[in-house]
């Protein structure tokens, strides 16, 4: 039990993954950049937070397995997020954190898929949203954090604020004055102290 930090590991064999899957508690593997399908499946079967902060790519099978993981899941190094991968993560229960700064945009399908999932959602890297994407994400009932969102127009702000338990926008730099105060504002909204009104 407790937290196990193994961030120095760069590779993980299937046998090592099976041994680590027995650990009950938080498991941090932030140095591992790739996994086999079998390793992903065995890690996904464990209960407790799983951090894969350097994982660069996922196969559909790996994404499908990790989406079944019961607990918080952090993926921090993905090169790309395809529509199909986002669709797999729509089935994940628990907090999902996508912190790769290579993910600078979301497609409409990706936003819609991520909006369907149950559990808190944190995304870093995405700097802007369309009104449609904001409306989809704003319809979620759980907490939403958009770490690197820089600008927010009135339509996008209205979409994000439609519903939601809490909304955190720590990187926001500019906010349309018509969006403040935001209608149907969520219970929490955090923005950069230096944010300017457009």
Secondary structure, DSSP 8 states (H G I E B T S, - for coil): ---EE-TT-----HHHHHHHTT--S-EE-TT-----HHHHHHHHTSBS-EEETT-----HHHHHHHHT-BS-EEE---S---HHHHHHHTT-BS-EEE--TT-----HHHHHHHHHSBS-EEE-S-----HHHHHHHHT-SS-EEETT--EE-HHHHHHHTSS-S-EEETT--EE-GGGSS-TT--S-EEE-TT-EE-
